[in-house]
Amino acid sequence: MSMGRLTASAAKDYNNLISAIQTGAAATGMQTIVSVVGCGHGNIRTGVGAVKRLVEKVDVSFLGRMDEKTYVANGHSTPLYDSVGELINQLEKVEDYANEDVSFLISTITDGEENSSSVWKNALAGKIASLQNTGRWTFVFRVPTGKRSQLDNLNIFPDNICEWDLSTAGLQVASAKTEAALSSYFVARSAGAKSTNSFYSDMNAVKPQQVAQKLTEITKECTIYDVEDASDNISQFVTKKIGKFWMGIAFYELIKTEKVVQDRKVICIRDKKTKKVYSGAASRALLGLPSAGDISLSPGCHGQYSIFIQSTSANRKLPLGSKVLIWEKARII
């Protein structure tokens, strides 16, 4: 019932994720089916929670969108474990469940904590551990900010958890992060990966010494400028700053979702605290991204780091208040 004020945003979030799955499946040629359950469809008076099947094993090509009016937030409790267990039950019944080339992804979003499961209350943690050990199952959770600890006993990989603020804006950010992560997941899956323990491009857990060890520091080779005039495109901006422009030397700051980031593009990482800038082949790995293939990126939780992506367009528009990194050695000949 607490999701009532976010009804419209929740429906939009669902539709965005369905679109992301459909796009990923079409782009990679991955045969995909989707199951959906609702958590908390209980009796408002008694507060007893329940799990309700909304969509069961439907080919993603035929999966419809959710109208705002079809999402009703009611019930007083959250049988979170039972909802995940119900999905496991459904997916274990698919015809090719035992096929080594078949993978499973369970993505869960909640605005509360587990408080009313009965069937899976004591069994879910062990089940998740055994499924993850097969190398074919990925479990992803979006939980309220500060509630990550509620998953400590479920054996969920830290980088498969996204915390979100309980607001329309917070849900939009979490939705964008998940859309980008789904895109990366499909690319990695089509390249042979069967599961991931770093679903979200989240650098909160990355320590400065890890960045320094895996990447090359380029601080003295580059300069960062603030965008104070949004009328200039990136080539005009760079020309005004250094008197010339070559393709590849300009890097835009990641402050909004980028639908397509080609694997040929260089990524730079800047430590906001030390002001040091790094780059290298391991940049994508530190972001939890596949090493090859086009991906989608969103400005998720990057902790103390700013992300800059190489621009291969001379006409790219620059948002006011963002930053541009210029690194002449990255010139594309």
Order of alpha helices (4+ residues) and beta strands (2+ residues): alpha-beta-beta-alpha-beta-alpha-beta-beta-alpha-alpha-beta-beta-alpha-beta-beta-beta-beta-alpha-beta-beta-beta
